[in-house]
Amino acid sequence: METLEASLLILVIAIAKIFATSFTIGSGGSGGVFAPSLVIGAMLGGLFGGIFHFFFPGIITEATTSAFVLVGMAAFFAGAAKVPIAAILMISEMAGSYSLLVPLMLTSVVAYSLSGGWTIYEKQEKTRKESEAHSREFMVDILEGIKVEDAYTKDVLTILGDKTVKEALYFAERTGHITYPVVDEKGKMVGITTIMDLEKEREKGADYRKIRLMCTKEVIVTYPDEFLEDVLHKMDTYSVGRLPVVKSGEEGEKELIGIISRADIIREHCHRWDLLKDSSSS
């Protein structure tokens, strides 16, 4: 009778703990779910141990009922938190022995399987890919494997270096862009200019000055085989929103083959991200 009474007391404590934890968390109070899960699991394990000892005293002795407490802790937490392996290792370390490894593994796997999709961590994302906290980490990981040649824009509006400021301004007003690479008649990059630079020259009365004489010669560029992560670092370092894509030629000449912007990088990242999610869900 003492064993049965003790089992009933344990059952009452387990139910009381469940309600206490539910009310605390549900009302917005300060409290966790890790320790309560272990306590509830221990109570339920002890309850089963007491019941088995009551009905099968020859098989389950009073000394071995304590093992049910540890097994119950592991099983309940494995099912509630969806961490069967962690529960097995944690309880084994708490007990200071791996003698219960087999029953811990069995009950944890069964509890994990029976719990289905339910978990005490409802807001936790299923994978790191879906976690906002790891989005930046995954973004860098994806960009590390993508090169400029996969994302840059090939059709670029350029201005010939022999054009005058007046001609370039007329062209810029019609196209509506801000920045223009300056090239020679062979498509080799000479420099870069902006509509603000052109307007400053016009204010100086230099309408007929050649663009190749007033454009910025020292231009930060990127190459087709450069990774997008490195391109982003360049953009951040020099505070620019786009970079000319060039191909190195003879005598240090740089042939302009396109341009890459932050929008191009974001677009390619989103495309690769969608492919990654599709592959993981299939």
PyMOL commands that set and color helices and strands:
alter all, ss='L'
color gray80, all
select helices_A, chain A and resi 2-26+34-55+62-81+84-95+101-114+128-130+132-143+148-150+165-175+195-203+211-214+228-238+250-252+262-281
alter helices_A, ss='H'
color red, helices_A
select strands_A, chain A and resi 159-160+179-183+189-194+242-248+254-261
alter strands_A, ss='S'
color yellow, strands_A
deselect
rebuild
show_as cartoon
